[in-house]
Structures are given as structure tokens and as C-alpha cells.
């Protein structure tokens, strides 16, 4: 059995339990969300750095498209490995491992002297991104009390958007430096925060109570619950019952986690996985990666000519996206998941349609409309499909499948992101920028239909109730779930 000190972090787990469990859970959530800040920075920094990378190292458009898109493929590997790592080594150690990989990937990319080294650095950073997308939502879903899980589960998305905004600001601030060093500084800054994240994961984060129970450390789980839940004994009993039922069911089925999810799922698990995969596909099919990764190209195509104005518009895009993500932080546990996702998908479809129309004109007014539509898309995306699909996906999975299930959803997300990132330049060159955004608008409209037809409301339910909710057969009526 692992030592108690290795399972509980010494700085936060003391005998005198804090009176306010929600405050303690918030501290744990903020620490885990450092992973998302680093992910966001790594994801967004190439948007402004790419033109300087091309000028310094002679990278072509085709090579750049592969470089940026391949990062999502690499993160696919990371997301699948993260589920296994979370289950075997624990959620907290997985956070520390992701920080180490982020540090190595950023340093290697910043020091690159050719295309091969760039790809190697992005390989390591991409795997780290896959880890980051999985470990933070799983950790937070399991450490948060039911009453504030929606709020706390939104924080990683806020942190990710903050990281993206910081990367855009870094691109804007460093663009005036010589081409041989500006992009290296833009990327290299991303190697600093992972050091602090690794220290936080080692010294200041407890393991989640559900993982502790699953591995037989009941007393340690009770101590964590005493600091995060109002009634530790009751919550511990719920988790114990859930684990026992999951173990019994797994023994009866004689199947592993992967087999239970993908090959021989129960009706409830099949429905859960359909929802998770569908949400992840539709999120990326909306074209969000195209705007995040190629915003300067889109704005230049719309008629914005100066480098300063293009990067300034990109910073505005990131700022609005970051501010908008605070909305689900306060409304997720009041309005519910379904209303926010429906509103988000409808707003995304409308904004993309206007963006496509503005691309067909060539005037200062059309350029302003393009920027406004892109900003509106990012705002409506952040309200629902940016944050809520991660909250929803991590909370509806049964405990025995949670880490691997989030990994599968993240893997699908990364494949779709790679498809958009690796084809967007070729796509708009082939069919035009306007038609490209019409396609994205159609997928956003399909997302609205999918949410309305397939997603039950989960607001206020404990994680242990989710499987029963999805085992009911019919989705709750829209009237019931929207009220």
C-alpha cells in the first residue's frame, strides 16, 4: 500500500479540517486549472508566432498547416494515455506529469533551428496538451461538492481562455522584436508556468476521494471529503456504494473498462458515450480551431491590412472569449446545462453565418462586421460549447469509466481539431473563406438540434446519480429541463 504521505499533500491536508469545504475545493480547483492555463497558452501562441516562424526558418504554408494540425494528433495520444495514467498513478500525479511535459515541449520548440526540431517540440507539447485536457476536468469533477460542481468545473475553461489571451498578448507585445528571437520568446515563455504547476501538484494538492476509495484508501478519502463536503460520512458512503456497485457490475460483465465503454456497453453507458462523442465532434466542427489558430489570416482576408491592427483584433478576440467564459461560471448551477448549450449553439450558427456574409464584401464596414461576428462567435461559443461540454462530459460518466471516458471524448475532440487545423488553409483556398464559414455555421445548427434531442439536464445531481439518469430511456422533456 502506498504511504499516506504520498497520497495526501502535506501543505493542505491537516488534522484541523477547514470549516468551509467549498473554499478548499476552490483552492484545489485553481491549482488543477493551472494545467488549463498552460494548455491555452500553448494552443494560442502559434496564431501570432507562425508568420515569424515562417520568415525565420523558411517554413511553407503546407508545412505550417501540418505542424499546427499535427499538435492535435499528438494530443490524441496524450489524452488516451492520460486516462490510463489517472487510473493507475492517480489524478494528482497525472497533473504533475503533464506539467513536466509542457515544460519540455515549450523549451524544445523555442530552441528549434529547423522544421524537424519544431515537429519534435510540438510532439512533446501536443502529448502534454492531451494530458491537460483530461486530468483537470476529471480531478475537479471528483474534488468538487455537488452543489458547486458546475461552477468549479467551469474554471478550467476560463483558465484555458486566459492562457489563450495571454498568448495573444505576448504575440502582440513581442512582434516588434527581431524575427530571429521574437517567436522564440513567444513560445519559450510557456516553459515557465509548468515548473510552478509541478510544485503545486507535489506539495499542495490532495488526491481525489473517489480515486482513494477505488484503491482502498478509505480513511484518506474521508479526510479529503471532510474538507470539501458538508457531510463527509454521507458522501463517503455514497462513493463506497457506487464503487461496490461498479465492481460488482464489472465482475458480472467480466469485461474491462475499454470493453465496457466501446464493445459491450450497457444501454446507459452507450447513451453517455454517444452524448460525449457527439458534443466533442460538434464543438470542433463549428470551426473554433480555425479562428483560434488562424485568426490573423482571417482578419487579413477580411481587409485588415496592417500587422498591428491584425494582431490587435486577435487580442480583442481572445479578450472577449475570456470574459464570456465567466458567464457559465455563475449560471451553470442556476440555469442548468441544457439552456446554456442551446443558447450557445444558436448564437454560434448565427454569428458564423454573418461572418461568412461579411467575407463576400470588401470595405472597411465589412472588415468591422467580420471582426464583430468573430467576436460574437467566440462569446457565444464560450457561454456553452466552450465550457459546458467538458463539465457535462466529466459528470455524466460512471466512476469506473470516468478517466478513460473523458480520455475518449478528448481524443475525439483532438482528432476533429486536427482535421480543422490541417485543412483550413487548403479549404478556404479551394472553396473560399465565406463558404468555409457557411459550413461551420451548418454544423453549429446541427449542434443545437443534437443538444435539444439527446441531452437530459444534470443540474444539482450527484455524480452517483448520473448512470440512473441515463438509464431512463427517454430524455426529460424540454419544458422540464428548461424550467
Secondary structure, DSSP 8 states (H G I E B T S, - for coil): ---HHHHS-TTT--SS--S-HHHHHHHHHHHHHHHHHHHHHHHHHHHHHHHHHHHHH---HHHHHHHHHHHHHHHHHHHHHHHHHHHHH-HHHHHHHHHHHHHHHHHHHHT--SHHHHHHHHHHHHHHHHHHHHHHHHHHHHHS-GGGHHHHHHHHHHHHHHHHHHHHHHHHHHTTS-HHHHHHHHHHGGGTHHHHHHHHHHHS----HHHHHHTT-HHHHHHHHHHH-S-HHHHHHHHHHHHHHHHHHHHHHT--HHIIIIIS--HHHHHHHHHHHHHHHHHHHTTHHHHHHHHHHHHHHTT---HHHHHHHHHHHHHHHHHHTHHHHHHHHHH-HHHHHHHHHHHHHHHHHHHHHHTT--SHHHHHHHHHHHHHHHHHHIIIIITHHHHHHHHHS-GGGHHHHHHHHHHHHHHHHHHHHHHHHHHHHHH-HHHHHHHHHHHHHHHHHHHHHH----TT--GGGHHHHHTSSS---HHHHH-
